[in-house]
Amino acid sequence: PEMEIKEIRFGEERIKFPYAPGYFSFREIPPLLIALKKISRKPDVLVLDAHGIAHPRRCGLASHLGVLLGMPTVGCAKNLLVGDYPSLPMKEGSWVYLKKGEEVLGIVLRSRENTSPIFISPGHLTDVESSLQIILKTLKGYRIPEIIRLPHLYLRSLPQKSSFS
């Protein structure tokens, strides 16, 4: 509940898959698997800065990784990839369903007043409502959940490598 960092692990691997819109997981999963093998305690759920079923093929990075690992995953993205939603009030905590036609893909949540919303979608072994509850529990006053924000801050503090292709 305190969202304190227990351990930091990361994986590095030379990029083997070219960037192609909609196929992000094929580039990102190999180093994620390396990092996940290094952690000492298996998480209850993985929250990823990515999409789950709110993806053109209904299988974004959060879904893909969850299926590979057989564990619950939630996608929490900063940008819309697919779907539509009604107008969202600027008030913190406001949310609406993200839909494609009648199909519910996730939740659009205003995590802070007067900021752009975040896009929450189930990955694997989660549903729309549980995904929202997980994200709400990890918000600590910033636009993105601590579980995503803290790793971003850590990675930005590292020296940048330019040798990846």
Contacts in CASP RR format, 6 or more apart in sequence:
PFRMAT RR
TARGET T0000
AUTHOR 0000-0000-0000
METHOD contacts of the structure
MODEL  1
PEMEIKEIRFGEERIKFPYAPGYFSFREIPPLLIALKKISRKPDVLVLDA
HGIAHPRRCGLASHLGVLLGMPTVGCAKNLLVGDYPSLPMKEGSWVYLKK
GEEVLGIVLRSRENTSPIFISPGHLTDVESSLQIILKTLKGYRIPEIIRL
PHLYLRSLPQKSSFS
1 137 0 8 1.000
3 138 0 8 1.000
3 140 0 8 1.000
3 146 0 8 1.000
3 147 0 8 1.000
3 150 0 8 1.000
5 150 0 8 1.000
6 41 0 8 1.000
7 39 0 8 1.000
7 40 0 8 1.000
8 154 0 8 1.000
9 35 0 8 1.000
9 36 0 8 1.000
9 38 0 8 1.000
9 39 0 8 1.000
10 31 0 8 1.000
10 34 0 8 1.000
10 35 0 8 1.000
10 155 0 8 1.000
11 31 0 8 1.000
11 32 0 8 1.000
11 34 0 8 1.000
11 35 0 8 1.000
11 38 0 8 1.000
12 31 0 8 1.000
12 34 0 8 1.000
13 30 0 8 1.000
13 31 0 8 1.000
13 34 0 8 1.000
14 164 0 8 1.000
14 165 0 8 1.000
15 27 0 8 1.000
15 164 0 8 1.000
15 165 0 8 1.000
16 30 0 8 1.000
17 23 0 8 1.000
17 26 0 8 1.000
17 27 0 8 1.000
19 27 0 8 1.000
20 26 0 8 1.000
22 55 0 8 1.000
22 56 0 8 1.000
22 57 0 8 1.000
22 60 0 8 1.000
22 81 0 8 1.000
24 50 0 8 1.000
24 60 0 8 1.000
24 61 0 8 1.000
25 50 0 8 1.000
25 59 0 8 1.000
25 60 0 8 1.000
25 61 0 8 1.000
25 64 0 8 1.000
25 65 0 8 1.000
28 50 0 8 1.000
28 61 0 8 1.000
29 61 0 8 1.000
29 64 0 8 1.000
29 65 0 8 1.000
29 68 0 8 1.000
32 65 0 8 1.000
33 68 0 8 1.000
36 69 0 8 1.000
42 71 0 8 1.000
43 71 0 8 1.000
44 72 0 8 1.000
45 71 0 8 1.000
45 72 0 8 1.000
45 73 0 8 1.000
45 74 0 8 1.000
45 126 0 8 1.000
45 134 0 8 1.000
46 62 0 8 1.000
46 65 0 8 1.000
46 66 0 8 1.000
46 69 0 8 1.000
46 71 0 8 1.000
46 72 0 8 1.000
46 73 0 8 1.000
46 74 0 8 1.000
47 73 0 8 1.000
47 74 0 8 1.000
47 75 0 8 1.000
47 76 0 8 1.000
47 134 0 8 1.000
47 135 0 8 1.000
47 138 0 8 1.000
47 145 0 8 1.000
47 147 0 8 1.000
47 148 0 8 1.000
48 61 0 8 1.000
48 62 0 8 1.000
48 65 0 8 1.000
48 73 0 8 1.000
48 74 0 8 1.000
48 75 0 8 1.000
48 76 0 8 1.000
48 148 0 8 1.000
49 75 0 8 1.000
49 76 0 8 1.000
49 77 0 8 1.000
49 78 0 8 1.000
49 144 0 8 1.000
49 148 0 8 1.000
49 152 0 8 1.000
50 60 0 8 1.000
50 61 0 8 1.000
50 62 0 8 1.000
50 75 0 8 1.000
50 76 0 8 1.000
50 77 0 8 1.000
51 60 0 8 1.000
51 61 0 8 1.000
51 62 0 8 1.000
51 63 0 8 1.000
51 75 0 8 1.000
51 77 0 8 1.000
51 81 0 8 1.000
51 82 0 8 1.000
51 119 0 8 1.000
51 121 0 8 1.000
52 59 0 8 1.000
52 60 0 8 1.000
52 61 0 8 1.000
52 62 0 8 1.000
52 63 0 8 1.000
52 73 0 8 1.000
52 74 0 8 1.000
52 75 0 8 1.000
52 121 0 8 1.000
52 122 0 8 1.000
52 123 0 8 1.000
53 59 0 8 1.000
53 60 0 8 1.000
53 63 0 8 1.000
53 105 0 8 1.000
53 106 0 8 1.000
53 121 0 8 1.000
53 122 0 8 1.000
53 123 0 8 1.000
54 60 0 8 1.000
54 75 0 8 1.000
54 77 0 8 1.000
54 81 0 8 1.000
54 82 0 8 1.000
54 83 0 8 1.000
54 98 0 8 1.000
54 105 0 8 1.000
54 106 0 8 1.000
54 119 0 8 1.000
54 121 0 8 1.000
55 63 0 8 1.000
55 81 0 8 1.000
55 82 0 8 1.000
55 121 0 8 1.000
56 81 0 8 1.000
56 82 0 8 1.000
58 105 0 8 1.000
59 67 0 8 1.000
60 123 0 8 1.000
61 75 0 8 1.000
62 73 0 8 1.000
62 74 0 8 1.000
62 75 0 8 1.000
62 121 0 8 1.000
62 122 0 8 1.000
62 123 0 8 1.000
62 124 0 8 1.000
63 73 0 8 1.000
63 122 0 8 1.000
63 123 0 8 1.000
63 124 0 8 1.000
65 73 0 8 1.000
65 124 0 8 1.000
66 72 0 8 1.000
66 73 0 8 1.000
66 123 0 8 1.000
66 124 0 8 1.000
66 125 0 8 1.000
67 124 0 8 1.000
70 124 0 8 1.000
70 125 0 8 1.000
71 124 0 8 1.000
71 125 0 8 1.000
72 123 0 8 1.000
72 124 0 8 1.000
72 125 0 8 1.000
72 126 0 8 1.000
73 122 0 8 1.000
73 123 0 8 1.000
73 124 0 8 1.000
73 125 0 8 1.000
73 126 0 8 1.000
74 120 0 8 1.000
74 121 0 8 1.000
74 122 0 8 1.000
74 123 0 8 1.000
74 126 0 8 1.000
74 131 0 8 1.000
74 134 0 8 1.000
74 135 0 8 1.000
75 120 0 8 1.000
75 121 0 8 1.000
75 122 0 8 1.000
75 123 0 8 1.000
75 131 0 8 1.000
76 118 0 8 1.000
76 119 0 8 1.000
76 120 0 8 1.000
76 135 0 8 1.000
76 144 0 8 1.000
76 145 0 8 1.000
76 148 0 8 1.000
77 118 0 8 1.000
77 119 0 8 1.000
77 121 0 8 1.000
78 116 0 8 1.000
78 118 0 8 1.000
78 119 0 8 1.000
78 143 0 8 1.000
78 144 0 8 1.000
79 119 0 8 1.000
80 98 0 8 1.000
80 108 0 8 1.000
80 119 0 8 1.000
81 119 0 8 1.000
82 100 0 8 1.000
82 105 0 8 1.000
83 98 0 8 1.000
83 99 0 8 1.000
83 100 0 8 1.000
83 101 0 8 1.000
83 105 0 8 1.000
84 98 0 8 1.000
84 99 0 8 1.000
84 100 0 8 1.000
84 101 0 8 1.000
85 96 0 8 1.000
85 97 0 8 1.000
85 98 0 8 1.000
85 99 0 8 1.000
85 108 0 8 1.000
86 96 0 8 1.000
88 94 0 8 1.000
88 95 0 8 1.000
88 96 0 8 1.000
88 108 0 8 1.000
88 110 0 8 1.000
88 117 0 8 1.000
89 110 0 8 1.000
90 110 0 8 1.000
90 113 0 8 1.000
90 114 0 8 1.000
91 110 0 8 1.000
91 113 0 8 1.000
92 110 0 8 1.000
92 111 0 8 1.000
92 112 0 8 1.000
92 113 0 8 1.000
93 109 0 8 1.000
93 110 0 8 1.000
93 111 0 8 1.000
94 109 0 8 1.000
94 110 0 8 1.000
95 107 0 8 1.000
95 108 0 8 1.000
95 109 0 8 1.000
95 110 0 8 1.000
95 132 0 8 1.000
96 107 0 8 1.000
96 108 0 8 1.000
97 104 0 8 1.000
97 106 0 8 1.000
97 107 0 8 1.000
97 108 0 8 1.000
97 128 0 8 1.000
98 104 0 8 1.000
98 105 0 8 1.000
98 106 0 8 1.000
98 107 0 8 1.000
98 108 0 8 1.000
98 119 0 8 1.000
98 121 0 8 1.000
99 105 0 8 1.000
104 128 0 8 1.000
105 121 0 8 1.000
106 119 0 8 1.000
106 120 0 8 1.000
106 121 0 8 1.000
106 122 0 8 1.000
106 128 0 8 1.000
106 131 0 8 1.000
107 119 0 8 1.000
107 120 0 8 1.000
107 121 0 8 1.000
107 128 0 8 1.000
107 131 0 8 1.000
107 132 0 8 1.000
108 117 0 8 1.000
108 118 0 8 1.000
108 119 0 8 1.000
108 120 0 8 1.000
109 117 0 8 1.000
109 118 0 8 1.000
109 119 0 8 1.000
109 120 0 8 1.000
109 132 0 8 1.000
109 135 0 8 1.000
109 136 0 8 1.000
110 117 0 8 1.000
111 117 0 8 1.000
111 118 0 8 1.000
111 135 0 8 1.000
111 139 0 8 1.000
111 141 0 8 1.000
111 142 0 8 1.000
111 143 0 8 1.000
111 144 0 8 1.000
111 145 0 8 1.000
112 141 0 8 1.000
112 142 0 8 1.000
112 143 0 8 1.000
115 143 0 8 1.000
116 143 0 8 1.000
118 135 0 8 1.000
118 143 0 8 1.000
118 144 0 8 1.000
118 145 0 8 1.000
120 128 0 8 1.000
120 131 0 8 1.000
120 132 0 8 1.000
120 135 0 8 1.000
121 128 0 8 1.000
121 131 0 8 1.000
122 128 0 8 1.000
122 130 0 8 1.000
122 131 0 8 1.000
123 131 0 8 1.000
126 134 0 8 1.000
135 145 0 8 1.000
138 145 0 8 1.000
138 146 0 8 1.000
138 147 0 8 1.000
138 148 0 8 1.000
139 145 0 8 1.000
139 146 0 8 1.000
140 146 0 8 1.000
142 149 0 8 1.000
144 152 0 8 1.000
END
